[in-house]
């Protein structure tokens, strides 16, 4: 089953690697999807009412956070 994501979805990173396979550290309990380009998803975090670009990961490394 194909994972469907949309802009603004809250997601957790399941496998801590970026789109190139490099290990990344996660600092937030969840991230917000701010861009989608095919299988690549750009993630951002929100702190103090500001949006901070985090990294790009592949869709299969993400899990939606239930609200």
Order of alpha helices (4+ residues) and beta strands (2+ residues): beta-beta-beta-beta-beta
